[in-house]
Amino acid sequence: MKFKFNVNITQEDYIELNRIVMTETPAGKKSSKISNLIFISVCAILVLFTLITSKFSGEGFIATGVLIIAFLLVHLTLNKTINNLAVKATVKSLTKIKGKLPYSENSVLEFYDDVFVEITDENKTESKYSAIENIIVNENLVVLFINSMQAYIVPTRSFESIEQKNSLVEFLNEKR
């Protein structure tokens, strides 16, 4: 065995994972682009409506400029907040529907030469490194994406040191 970690996932870790999914994965980036296009389309319609109702007057152009600046400010300041609220609401609704969080709070992750294993109270899952589609590392988490619906989370607090975290990431990148 190369590495073994006792992993304790908190709701904050799960929210961070979902934030990563929304901002750093291809599916999340596509969703964000669609959201931005919808926002821009709505703004364009409102701008056009303002110009038409003002009969393209000087005041209409000034009002349109103010409207565009206001929309941009709202979009830039609230976009991240709205995304965070959406993630939290999703986690909350998943908890209500299933009666528990949609992940195992406690597990053991073991990394061997040819496979890695997750052991929870409910089951034991063995996966080949070739199953890892993507690895995303930030200051709080190491996330091993198996597909768009499944990921393994290793919070930074599970590591004894930053060197151990970096060693795991290097090991995983070599294996996949």
C-alpha positions in Angstrom: 0.0 0.0 0.0 1.4 3.4 -1.0 -1.1 5.7 0.8 -3.9 5.3 3.3 -6.2 8.1 4.5 -9.0 8.3 7.0 -11.3 10.7 5.2 -14.0 12.7 7.0 -16.2 14.6 4.6 -18.2 17.6 5.9 -21.0 19.4 4.3 -18.6 22.3 3.6 -16.4 19.8 1.7 -19.4 18.6 -0.3 -20.4 22.2 -1.1 -16.8 22.9 -2.2 -16.9 19.9 -4.5 -20.0 21.2 -6.1 -18.5 24.6 -6.5 -15.5 23.0 -8.3 -17.9 21.0 -10.5 -19.7 24.3 -11.4 -16.6 26.2 -12.2 -13.8 23.8 -13.2 -15.3 20.9 -15.0 -16.4 20.9 -18.7 -20.1 20.4 -17.8 -19.9 23.2 -15.2 -18.2 25.6 -17.6 -20.8 24.8 -20.3 -23.6 25.4 -17.8 -22.0 28.7 -16.8 -21.7 29.8 -20.5 -25.4 29.0 -21.1 -26.3 31.0 -18.0 -24.2 33.9 -19.2 -25.8 33.8 -22.6 -29.3 33.8 -21.1 -28.3 36.8 -19.0 -26.8 38.7 -22.0 -29.9 37.9 -24.0 -32.2 39.3 -21.4 -30.1 42.4 -21.1 -30.0 42.8 -24.9 -33.8 42.6 -25.0 -34.2 45.2 -22.2 -31.7 47.5 -23.8 -33.5 47.2 -27.2 -36.8 47.8 -25.4 -35.4 50.9 -23.7 -34.1 52.3 -27.0 -37.3 51.6 -28.9 -39.6 53.1 -26.2 -37.4 56.2 -26.1 -37.5 56.5 -29.9 -33.7 56.3 -29.9 -33.4 59.7 -28.3 -30.3 61.0 -26.4 -32.0 60.3 -23.1 -32.7 56.8 -24.3 -29.1 56.2 -25.1 -28.1 57.5 -21.6 -30.7 55.4 -19.9 -29.4 52.4 -21.9 -25.8 53.0 -20.8 -26.9 53.2 -17.2 -28.9 50.0 -17.6 -26.0 48.2 -19.1 -23.6 49.3 -16.4 -26.2 48.3 -13.7 -26.7 44.8 -15.3 -23.0 44.3 -15.5 -22.5 45.3 -11.8 -25.3 43.0 -10.7 -24.0 40.1 -12.8 -20.4 40.5 -11.6 -21.2 40.9 -7.9 -24.1 38.4 -7.6 -23.0 35.6 -10.0 -20.7 33.9 -7.5 -23.2 34.4 -4.6 -26.1 33.0 -6.7 -24.0 29.9 -7.6 -23.0 29.4 -4.0 -26.7 29.7 -2.9 -27.7 27.2 -5.6 -25.2 24.7 -4.5 -26.2 25.0 -0.8 -29.9 24.7 -1.8 -29.1 21.6 -3.8 -27.3 20.0 -0.9 -30.1 20.9 1.4 -32.8 19.4 -0.9 -30.8 16.2 -1.4 -30.6 15.8 2.3 -34.4 16.3 2.7 -35.2 13.9 -0.2 -33.0 11.0 1.0 -33.0 11.8 4.7 -29.2 11.8 4.7 -26.3 13.5 3.0 -25.5 12.1 -0.5 -22.1 10.9 0.5 -20.4 8.8 3.1 -19.2 11.1 5.9 -16.4 8.7 6.9 -14.3 6.4 4.8 -10.9 5.0 4.3 -9.1 5.5 1.0 -6.2 3.1 0.3 -3.9 3.6 -2.7 -2.1 0.5 -4.0 0.2 0.0 -7.1 -2.6 -1.0 -9.4 -5.9 0.1 -7.7 -7.4 2.4 -5.1 -10.0 1.3 -2.6 -12.7 3.2 -0.7 -14.1 1.6 2.4 -17.2 2.9 4.0 -19.6 1.5 6.6 -21.9 0.5 3.7 -19.5 -0.8 1.1 -16.1 -1.3 -0.4 -15.3 0.0 -3.8 -12.2 -0.9 -5.8 -11.2 1.2 -8.9 -8.4 1.2 -11.4 -6.4 4.4 -11.8 -7.4 4.4 -15.5 -10.9 5.1 -14.3 -9.9 8.6 -13.1 -11.0 11.1 -15.7 -9.7 14.2 -14.0 -7.9 15.3 -10.8 -8.5 18.7 -9.4 -6.5 20.0 -6.6 -7.1 23.2 -4.6 -6.1 24.4 -1.1 -9.0 22.5 0.5 -9.5 19.3 -1.5 -8.0 16.7 -3.8 -10.8 15.5 -6.1 -10.6 12.4 -8.2 -13.4 12.5 -10.8 -14.4 9.1 -12.1 -17.1 10.6 -14.3 -19.5 13.6 -14.1 -21.5 12.0 -11.4 -18.9 10.3 -9.2 -15.9 11.7 -7.5 -13.7 10.8 -4.5 -12.8 13.7 -2.2 -9.7 13.9 0.0 -9.8 17.0 2.2 -6.4 18.6 2.8 -6.8 18.0 6.5 -6.6 14.2 5.8 -2.9 14.6 4.9 -0.1 14.7 7.4 1.6 17.4 5.4 1.5 19.4 2.1 4.4 17.1 0.9 2.2 14.1 1.4 -0.7 15.8 -0.5 1.7 16.6 -3.4 3.1 13.1 -3.3 -0.4 11.6 -3.7 -1.2 13.9 -6.6 2.1 13.1 -8.3 1.5 9.3 -7.7 -2.0 9.6 -9.2 -0.9 11.5 -12.2 1.7 8.9 -12.9 -0.8 6.0 -12.5 -3.6 7.3 -14.7 
